[in-house]
Amino acid sequence: MVWESESENKLDGETASDSESKCDFGGSSPVPTSDDTPEVLNRALSNLSSRWKNWWVRGILTLAMITFFFIIIYLGPMVLMTIVMCVQIKCFHEIITIGYNVYHSYDLPWFRTLSWYFLLCVNYFFYGETVTDYFFTLVQREEPLRILSKYHRFISFALYLTGFCMFVLSLVKKHYRLQFYMFGWTHVTLLIVVTQSHLIIHNLFEGMIWFIVPISCVICNDIMAYMFGFFFGRTPLIKLSPKKTWEGFIGGFFSTVLFGLLLSYVMSGYRCFTCPVEFNNDTNSFTVDCEPSELFQLQEYNIPVLLQSLLGWKTVRMYPFQIHSIALSTFASLIGPFGGFFASGFKRAFKIKDFANTIPGHGGIMDRFDCQYLMATFVNVYIASFIRGPNPSKLIQQFLTLRPEQQLHIFNTLKAHLVDRGVLGSLEEA
């Protein structure tokens, strides 16, 4: 990448005070990056123009990443959860490294150590909450896990409080302002990266389809918007990303909605994708097997009168989840890209091309997941608002851990309630 001079590369709206604040922290001049394209690809594509060379490099690496995505899906939800955590750690590393380098934080005592310590604390809190929530019987069966679960929040708070005290003790007079700035940088990074990856894992435990379809829609939109923009793009979309075009944005939207409908139709027929992840006490293993809910059972829908003459059909058979997939793919196409625009603004603010050079032609891991984190939050909110209801299996698991007198009290209360509603009497007669 060839860097422009500071005057040529100055952002719209950047003021003198912005430049002064940068100087206070040692400046933010970028460091030129070298070409990270593998030598094999460089030799094979040496006769192409830079535009087409970039197209082929991005295409080949995209296919490789999609292949890797299929492999980890095949390996199951536990491997997917591990991969999500690895991605989270790498994204955290990339953002923290930017703050470390841009603001010349080399002399700050304990900055990197405390950053990683806070990452450990926050992950311990979130993963502990997830394990207790989804695998309650496993936790109650194992004595060490039961103790950790009982005092989980207190332990988490104690760990964080230790890091907080370490930060206060590390304060140095000549670095006060910078130290507090980097303390805030670390916590905002934790909020963006760790919280969102935790929501991704929650979506995964609701059923792999809630993990795969949203992520695939974002990937599809990214690819198709790039393709439409590359071949047909003429009209700039947003100043933050000069290469983004309206043609790519609109083409990506329609392609993603169609892709979401087709992918949802295929996946809704398989229990391994639609069933939530649960712990089986009999086999002592995690299972993905259940009786599919109504969301994943084919139903007949009437086609609107205006479309009947156009399509020649009066009804259509589809899975209810496909209707929800329209909402997911629409968000991935219209709102999801704003995660990328936000990341573009962040990179322009610090005059860097990519978060890292981990993936040739694509930048860092965060460059590939900037839209995914926003999508994860939407999916989690969507499930909580429109899909999730009371979970009988979780209630039974908690019921079985109560003392006998508590179980008897709940039994009598439930029996009296069913008798009053006339449900128990009718069942006994039947």
C-alpha distance (Angstrom), angle and dihedral (degrees) to the residues before:
residue distance angle dihedral
M1 . . .
V2 3.81 . .
W3 3.77 110.8 .
E4 3.79 120.4 -140.9
S5 3.77 123.6 -133.8
E6 3.79 116.2 -88.3
S7 3.79 93.2 -108.5
E8 3.80 91.9 51.6
N9 3.77 94.0 44.1
K10 3.82 97.3 46.4
L11 3.79 112.3 129.9
D12 3.76 125.6 -120.8
G13 3.79 108.9 -90.6
E14 3.82 95.9 16.1
T15 3.78 108.9 144.5
A16 3.75 135.9 -162.6
S17 3.77 90.0 -102.1
D18 3.80 89.2 58.8
S19 3.78 90.2 55.6
E20 3.79 91.4 46.5
S21 3.76 92.3 51.5
K22 3.80 88.8 52.6
C23 3.77 90.7 52.6
D24 3.79 90.1 52.6
F25 3.78 88.5 63.0
G26 3.76 96.2 44.0
G27 3.81 99.1 -86.7
S28 3.79 131.1 -78.6
S29 3.75 104.0 -119.9
P30 3.79 110.3 156.8
V31 3.73 125.4 -117.8
P32 3.80 115.6 -131.4
T33 3.76 113.8 -111.7
S34 3.77 125.1 -140.5
D35 3.77 125.6 -127.9
D36 3.80 105.9 -83.5
T37 3.82 96.3 -171.6
P38 3.84 112.0 126.4
E39 3.80 112.4 -101.4
V40 3.82 91.2 -122.9
L41 3.82 90.9 60.1
N42 3.81 91.7 42.9
R43 3.80 91.3 57.0
A44 3.83 94.3 42.4
L45 3.83 93.1 49.8
S46 3.80 98.7 35.6
N47 3.83 93.4 114.1
L48 3.81 94.3 55.9
S49 3.79 127.8 90.2
S50 3.82 116.7 -103.9
R51 3.82 90.1 -105.2
W52 3.79 94.8 55.6
K53 3.79 92.9 37.0
N54 3.81 89.4 57.5
W55 3.81 89.4 47.2
W56 3.81 92.6 54.7
V57 3.81 94.3 43.0
R58 3.81 91.8 50.9
G59 3.81 90.8 45.1
I60 3.79 95.8 50.6
L61 3.80 93.7 45.4
T62 3.82 90.5 45.8
L63 3.82 90.8 55.4
A64 3.80 89.5 48.5
M65 3.82 91.4 51.9
I66 3.82 92.1 47.0
T67 3.81 89.7 51.3
F68 3.81 90.0 51.0
F69 3.82 88.9 48.8
F70 3.84 90.8 55.0
I71 3.80 90.8 49.0
I72 3.80 94.9 53.3
I73 3.82 90.5 45.9
Y74 3.81 88.3 55.1
L75 3.82 90.4 51.3
G76 3.81 90.9 61.1
P77 3.82 142.2 -119.7
M78 3.81 97.5 -55.8
V79 3.81 91.6 56.8
L80 3.81 89.4 45.6
M81 3.80 90.1 53.2
T82 3.82 89.9 51.0
I83 3.81 91.2 49.4
V84 3.82 90.9 50.1
M85 3.79 89.6 53.8
C86 3.82 91.8 48.3
V87 3.82 90.6 50.1
Q88 3.80 89.7 48.7
I89 3.81 91.8 52.9
K90 3.81 92.0 47.9
C91 3.82 92.6 48.8
F92 3.81 90.1 49.0
H93 3.80 89.9 50.2
E94 3.82 92.5 50.9
I95 3.81 94.8 50.6
I96 3.80 94.6 43.2
T97 3.82 90.1 48.6
I98 3.81 90.6 53.8
G99 3.80 90.8 54.4
Y100 3.79 90.4 44.6
N101 3.82 93.5 52.4
V102 3.81 102.6 33.6
Y103 3.79 93.9 51.4
H104 3.80 94.9 37.4
S105 3.79 92.1 -123.1
Y106 3.80 93.8 168.4
D107 3.80 94.7 119.9
L108 3.79 96.9 48.9
P109 3.81 109.0 116.1
W110 3.79 115.0 -124.3
F111 3.84 94.3 -9.9
R112 3.80 97.9 132.6
T113 3.81 93.4 35.9
L114 3.81 92.0 52.4
S115 3.82 92.3 44.7
W116 3.79 91.7 56.6
Y117 3.80 91.1 41.7
F118 3.81 91.1 55.8
L119 3.82 89.2 48.0
L120 3.81 88.8 54.7
C121 3.82 92.0 48.5
V122 3.79 94.9 49.4
N123 3.82 92.5 46.3
Y124 3.79 90.7 49.2
F125 3.80 89.7 53.6
F126 3.82 96.8 46.3
Y127 3.80 98.0 41.1
G128 3.79 91.0 45.9
E129 3.80 90.2 53.3
T130 3.81 90.8 48.6
V131 3.81 95.0 49.3
T132 3.81 92.1 47.9
D133 3.79 92.3 47.6
Y134 3.81 99.9 45.9
F135 3.83 102.6 29.0
F136 3.78 102.3 36.1
T137 3.83 96.3 146.9
L138 3.81 92.3 51.7
V139 3.80 90.6 50.8
Q140 3.80 93.1 48.0
R141 3.79 92.6 48.1
E142 3.81 96.1 55.4
E143 3.82 114.8 66.1
P144 3.86 97.4 -147.9
L145 3.81 91.6 47.5
R146 3.81 91.3 47.2
I147 3.82 91.4 54.4
L148 3.81 92.4 45.8
S149 3.80 90.2 48.0
K150 3.80 93.8 49.6
Y151 3.82 93.6 53.1
H152 3.81 96.8 27.3
R153 3.79 98.8 120.5
F154 3.79 93.3 43.7
I155 3.82 91.0 50.8
S156 3.82 90.4 47.2
F157 3.79 91.8 50.8
A158 3.81 91.8 47.1
L159 3.80 90.8 51.7
Y160 3.80 92.3 50.0
L161 3.80 91.7 45.2
T162 3.81 89.2 54.2
G163 3.81 90.4 54.7
F164 3.80 90.9 46.5
C165 3.81 91.6 53.7
M166 3.81 90.7 46.4
F167 3.81 89.2 54.1
V168 3.82 92.5 50.8
L169 3.81 91.1 48.5
S170 3.83 90.5 49.9
L171 3.83 94.1 57.3
V172 3.79 112.7 123.8
K173 3.80 121.8 -163.5
K174 3.81 97.8 -126.2
H175 3.83 92.5 47.1
Y176 3.83 103.1 42.8
R177 3.80 96.6 116.7
L178 3.79 95.3 44.1
Q179 3.79 93.2 45.0
F180 3.80 92.7 53.9
Y181 3.79 89.9 45.2
M182 3.81 91.7 54.1
F183 3.83 90.3 44.0
G184 3.81 87.4 58.3
W185 3.82 91.0 43.7
T186 3.81 90.1 55.4
H187 3.80 94.4 49.0
V188 3.81 94.8 46.8
T189 3.81 88.3 50.1
L190 3.80 89.9 51.0
L191 3.81 90.4 49.6
I192 3.80 93.0 50.9
V193 3.79 100.4 39.1
V194 3.81 109.5 28.4
T195 3.80 98.0 38.1
Q196 3.78 92.8 49.2
S197 3.82 94.4 46.2
H198 3.81 87.9 50.5
L199 3.81 88.8 55.7
I200 3.81 89.9 49.7
I201 3.82 89.2 57.2
H202 3.81 90.6 48.0
N203 3.81 88.8 53.7
L204 3.80 89.8 48.9
F205 3.81 92.8 54.5
E206 3.82 90.2 52.8
G207 3.81 87.1 63.1
M208 3.79 133.0 -53.7
I209 3.80 90.0 -107.0
W210 3.83 89.1 68.0
F211 3.78 87.9 55.1
I212 3.80 101.6 40.2
V213 3.83 101.8 41.8
P214 3.84 97.3 51.8
I215 3.81 93.2 43.9
S216 3.81 91.3 46.0
C217 3.81 91.3 49.4
V218 3.81 90.8 54.2
I219 3.82 90.4 47.9
C220 3.81 91.4 47.5
N221 3.80 92.0 48.8
D222 3.79 91.4 48.7
I223 3.82 92.2 50.4
M224 3.81 97.5 42.1
A225 3.81 94.2 44.0
Y226 3.82 87.8 52.4
M227 3.82 91.7 47.8
F228 3.81 95.2 47.7
G229 3.79 91.0 43.3
F230 3.81 92.5 47.8
F231 3.81 95.1 51.9
F232 3.81 103.7 26.6
G233 3.82 106.3 16.8
R234 3.80 115.0 129.2
T235 3.82 108.0 134.8
P236 3.85 117.9 70.7
L237 3.80 113.4 -126.8
I238 3.83 106.3 -164.7
K239 3.80 135.4 -1.3
L240 3.80 93.1 -130.3
S241 3.82 89.3 65.6
P242 3.83 107.8 29.7
K243 3.83 92.6 -176.4
K244 3.83 93.0 57.1
T245 3.83 112.7 98.6
W246 3.79 137.2 -169.2
E247 3.79 89.7 -121.4
G248 3.79 90.6 57.8
F249 3.81 92.4 43.6
I250 3.82 94.2 51.8
G251 3.81 94.7 39.8
G252 3.80 90.3 49.7
F253 3.82 91.1 51.2
F254 3.82 97.2 55.0
S255 3.81 92.5 40.3
T256 3.80 92.2 51.1
V257 3.82 95.2 48.6
L258 3.82 90.4 51.0
F259 3.81 91.5 45.2
G260 3.83 91.4 49.4
L261 3.81 91.9 53.0
L262 3.80 93.0 49.7
L263 3.81 95.8 43.9
S264 3.82 91.6 47.2
Y265 3.79 91.0 51.2
V266 3.79 91.9 53.1
M267 3.81 96.7 44.1
S268 3.83 97.0 42.6
G269 3.81 90.0 70.2
Y270 3.82 94.4 62.5
R271 3.80 123.3 77.0
C272 3.80 92.3 -155.0
F273 3.80 87.7 67.5
T274 3.81 101.2 36.7
C275 3.82 102.7 42.4
P276 3.82 121.9 85.9
V277 3.79 120.3 -114.6
E278 3.82 110.4 -100.7
F279 3.79 137.7 171.2
N280 3.82 115.0 -115.7
N281 3.82 112.1 -147.3
D282 3.80 92.9 -163.6
T283 3.80 96.1 55.4
N284 3.82 96.4 27.2
S285 3.79 90.0 -132.1
F286 3.78 141.4 104.7
T287 3.79 112.4 -97.1
V288 3.79 136.9 -167.7
D289 3.80 103.4 -160.0
C290 3.80 132.0 115.3
E291 3.77 145.6 126.4
P292 3.84 104.2 -76.1
S293 3.78 114.2 -110.1
E294 3.81 123.1 -126.1
L295 3.80 88.9 -90.1
F296 3.79 89.2 70.2
Q297 3.81 100.8 41.7
L298 3.80 120.2 95.6
Q299 3.79 114.2 -107.9
E300 3.78 134.4 179.7
Y301 3.81 119.0 -114.5
N302 3.79 129.6 -171.5
I303 3.79 114.7 -120.8
P304 3.84 115.6 -130.7
V305 3.82 112.7 -96.9
L306 3.82 92.5 -118.0
L307 3.81 90.7 59.1
Q308 3.79 97.5 41.3
S309 3.81 94.0 77.9
L310 3.80 90.8 45.4
L311 3.80 96.9 48.3
G312 3.79 99.2 29.5
W313 3.83 91.8 -132.8
K314 3.79 130.2 109.4
T315 3.81 97.7 -168.3
V316 3.78 137.5 19.6
R317 3.79 131.4 -158.8
M318 3.77 114.7 -135.6
Y319 3.79 142.6 142.1
P320 3.83 116.8 -93.9
F321 3.80 87.0 -129.6
Q322 3.79 88.4 66.4
I323 3.81 88.8 65.4
H324 3.79 89.2 53.1
S325 3.80 88.9 47.8
I326 3.82 88.4 63.2
A327 3.82 88.8 60.9
L328 3.82 90.9 46.6
S329 3.81 95.1 47.9
T330 3.81 91.9 43.8
F331 3.79 90.6 54.4
A332 3.81 90.7 45.7
S333 3.81 89.7 53.2
L334 3.81 103.7 38.9
I335 3.81 106.3 27.5
G336 3.81 103.0 18.5
P337 3.83 93.6 69.9
F338 3.81 88.8 61.7
G339 3.80 86.6 71.8
G340 3.79 86.0 60.3
F341 3.81 91.8 46.0
F342 3.81 89.0 51.1
A343 3.80 89.6 51.8
S344 3.82 90.0 47.6
G345 3.80 90.3 53.2
F346 3.80 89.8 48.9
K347 3.80 92.0 51.8
R348 3.80 92.9 45.8
A349 3.80 89.8 50.2
F350 3.80 89.6 59.5
K351 3.81 96.1 32.7
I352 3.80 96.6 -120.4
K353 3.79 126.3 138.0
D354 3.82 98.4 -146.8
F355 3.79 138.4 0.8
A356 3.82 88.3 -112.5
N357 3.81 140.0 -29.0
T358 3.81 97.5 -109.7
I359 3.83 95.5 125.2
P360 3.83 116.6 39.6
G361 3.80 110.9 -121.8
H362 3.80 92.1 8.1
G363 3.80 105.2 60.6
G364 3.79 121.3 -140.4
I365 3.79 132.0 -12.7
M366 3.81 89.6 -98.5
D367 3.82 89.4 56.7
R368 3.81 88.1 61.4
F369 3.82 96.4 42.5
D370 3.80 102.6 41.9
C371 3.82 91.0 103.5
Q372 3.82 95.1 37.1
Y373 3.80 94.3 66.7
L374 3.80 92.5 54.4
M375 3.81 89.1 47.2
A376 3.82 91.6 51.4
T377 3.79 92.0 57.6
F378 3.80 92.3 49.5
V379 3.83 92.8 49.4
N380 3.81 91.7 49.4
V381 3.82 92.1 49.1
Y382 3.82 90.5 44.5
I383 3.81 92.7 52.8
A384 3.81 92.4 47.2
S385 3.82 92.5 47.2
F386 3.81 103.4 40.5
I387 3.81 110.7 11.6
R388 3.78 117.8 29.6
G389 3.80 119.5 82.9
P390 3.82 133.4 167.4
N391 3.81 110.8 -46.5
P392 3.84 110.4 -136.0
S393 3.82 94.1 -165.3
K394 3.82 92.2 55.4
L395 3.81 91.0 48.1
I396 3.79 91.3 50.9
Q397 3.82 91.3 48.1
Q398 3.80 90.9 54.1
F399 3.81 91.5 42.7
L400 3.81 91.7 56.4
T401 3.80 92.1 54.5
L402 3.83 93.4 58.8
R403 3.78 124.4 98.1
P404 3.88 116.0 -92.0
E405 3.81 93.5 -107.1
Q406 3.82 90.6 51.1
Q407 3.80 91.0 49.4
L408 3.80 90.6 49.4
H409 3.81 91.7 50.1
I410 3.82 91.5 51.6
F411 3.83 90.4 45.7
N412 3.82 93.1 53.1
T413 3.82 91.7 44.9
L414 3.81 91.7 50.4
K415 3.80 92.1 45.4
A416 3.81 92.3 51.6
H417 3.80 90.1 48.5
L418 3.82 92.7 51.4
V419 3.79 92.1 46.7
D420 3.82 91.3 51.7
R421 3.82 90.1 51.8
G422 3.82 91.0 47.9
V423 3.80 92.5 -121.2
L424 3.83 98.3 114.9
G425 3.79 94.6 47.7
S426 3.79 93.2 51.1
L427 3.82 90.8 48.8
E428 3.83 91.8 51.7
E429 3.82 91.2 49.2
A430 3.80 90.7 49.5
